[in-house]
Amino acid sequence: MDGARFDADGDPTREESLSRLLGGGRTALEASIPPIAFLAAWLASGGALSVAVGWSIAASAALVVVALVQRRRPRAALIGMLATAVAAMVAYYTGDARDFFLIQLLSNAASALAWAISILVRWPLLGVIVGGLIGTRTRWRRDPALLRAYARASWIWVLQYVVRVVVFTALWWLDEPTWLAVMRAALTYPLVIACVAASGWVLFAAIPKGHPGVRKPQAPEEGRAAHPSAAPDTPADPA
């Protein structure tokens, strides 16, 4: 491989994996377990909302226990459990099973909007997330190449949320709670994995060849015009 593709620590910049930076596929896999449990219980019970909600919460609780045993923070599992409980309360209040998916629909719409705005204000959320995980924090914002790369890759995440919003809205409008349950499961793990792969390709493809990579943001060089004293000496005119 081209030596310019590697940084000082021997890590390849083009062969870097966004999935690895984000902690692998475990988060996406764990996020898909409660929706699958909901779908299985929904189908097995003939559309009994209370049964499906119970199994979904039980699956979330199991993930919390596993995370604690492995000495990991169970934040994602706890958030999933809370979201399931709130969604259930909404459905019970309205008396309409399809409204169980309203929270999912609205949260994806809000996420799409938040990611799009973050790009427009030059704070792409993918950069914020990756920078926090790898320890570069917000230094990437001073690097025009990384800022541009993170912005381009963040549009893939916007598209991910938009796909969910379109599908969920159509099925909610058609009053298809069974298909909502199916698509909620289908658009969790597979879509997240596809999003990470696509945005990772866009991110690293947008980084110029020879750049040391996301782990080593580069501040732009100061122009010589701003530092006249740094300009090379020119020979004096002969007398």
N, C-alpha and C positions, 0 to 999 in steps of 0.2 A: 504493500500500500504506500501511497504517497506520504512521506514523512511530515508534510505540512498539515496533514489531517489530524495529527496528534498534538496534544498540549504537553506542557512540561511534566505532567504526571504520567504520561503515557496513555492517556485516555483519548480515544478517537473522537473527533468532533462530529464527523459525518455519520459514524456508526453508533453514536450515542443513542440510547433508546429512551423515548419519552415515557414509555411504560415503566422502565426501570426508575427513571427520575421521579415518577408519581407513586412509586411503591409497588410496582407490579400490578397484576390483574386481580389481586386478592380483594381489593376494595370493590371493584366492579362485580366480582363474583358474589361477595357477601350482600351487596345491594340487591342482587337478583333473587336471593333466597326467599325473603318475605313475599314478594309478588308471586313467585312460583307456588309457595305454600297457600296463598290466598286463592290462586287459580285452581289448584288441585282440590282444595276444600269446597270451593264454589261449585265445581262440576260434580264432585262426589255427593254433595248435599242437595243437589238440584236447585241451586241458587239461593241457599240460605245465607243471608248476609252475616248474621251473628256467628255462624260456624266459620265462615271464611275469614272474618275479622279475627276471631279467636285463634285460628291457626297461624295467621300472619303475625299477630302479636307474640305468640308462642315461639315462632321462628326467630323473631327479633330478639326475644329474651334469651334464646339459646345462643345467638351470636354474641350477646353481651357476656354471657358466662364464659364462652370460649375465649373471648378477648381478655377477660380478667385472668383466666387461667394462664394464658400466654403472656400476661403482663403487658398488654397493649391497651391503649385508651379506647374504650368502647363508644366513642362519641358518635360515629356514623350509625351504629346499631341503635343507640338511644334516640337519635334524631328520627330514624326510621320508625321506631316504636311509637314515638310521640305523634308523628305524622299519620300513622295508621289509626291511632286512637281519635285524633281530631277528625279525620275523614269519616270514621264511623259515626261520630256524634253528628256530623253534618247530614249524613244519610238518614240516621234515625230521626233527626229533627224534621227533615223534609218528607220523610216517608217514601223516598224514591231511591232505589238501589243504585241507579246510575250516578247519583250525586256523591257516592263514595269516592268517585274519581275526580271530583271538582278540584280538590286540593292539589292533586297531581297535575291537573291541567293548568291551574293558575300558577303553580310554582314553576312549571316549565316556561310559561309565558313570561313570568317575572325574570327568570334566569336568562332567557333569550334577550330581553330588553337590557338587563344589567350588563351582559357580556358585550352587546353592541355599543352601548354607551361608553363602556370602558375603553373600547377601541377608538371611538371618536374623540375622547378626551385624552388620548395617548397614555392611558394606563391599562393596556390589555391585561385581562385577568389571568391569562395563562402565564404571563411573565410574573405577575404577583405571586401566583401559586408556586411555580417552579423556583423562583428566586427565594421564596421563604423556605422551601424544602432543601435546596442545595447550599444555602447560606450566603448567596450573593445579594439577598434582600432586594433593594431597588436600584442597585448600581447599574443594572442593565439599561435603565432609562437614559443614562448618559452615553450609551453606545448606540449610535444611529442604526447600525446593522442589526443588533439584537432587538431594538425597539420595533423595527420594521418586520423582523421575522416573527416576533411574538404577536404582533398585530395581525399579520396574515394568517397565522395558525389559529388565532382565537376565533376567526370567522367560521372555522369548521365546527367549533363548539356552539356558536350561534345557530348554525344549520341543524345541529343535533337537536337542540331544544325546539326549533321551529318544526321539525319533522314530527316530534311528539305532539306539539300543540295542534297541528293540522289533523293528525290521525285521531287524537282524543276528542277534539271538538266535533269532528264529523260523526264519530260513534256516539258521543254524548247526545248530539242533536237527533240522531236516529233512534235513541233510546235502546242501545244495545249493550247492556251491562256485561253480558257474557263475553262479547268480543272486546269490550274495554278491558276486562280481566286478562284475556288472551294477549292483547297488544301491550298491555302494561308489562307483562312478563317478557314478551318478545322484544320490546324496545328498551330493555334494561341492559343486561350483560352484553348481548350481541352488538347493540348500537354503541354502547360505551367503548367496547373494544375496537370497533371500526373507527370511532371518533378519535381515540387515542392514536391509532395507527396512522390515520390520514393526517391529523394535525401534527404528529411527529415528523412525518415525511415533509410536510409543508415547512415546518419550523427549520429543520436542518438543511433543506434544499435552499432556503432563503438566506442562509448564512454564507457569506462569501468564502471562497477557497482561500486558505491561509489564515483565516480568523481562528483564534485559539478556542472558540466554542463558548457554550452557555455558562460554563463554570468560571470563565475568565473575561468578564466584560471589559471592553477597552474604551477609555475616554477619548474623544476626538483630539487630535493633535492641535496645539495652539498655533494659530497662523503667525507667520513671521512678521506680518504687518503690525500685529499687536505688540511685538517685541522688537523694535527697531535695532536695539543693541545686539540682538542675536543674529542680525544679518551679516553675511560674510564681508570681510573688508575688501574694498576695491582699491586697486593701485591708484595713487595720486597722479594727477596730470603732471607731466614734466614741466618744470619751470621754463 
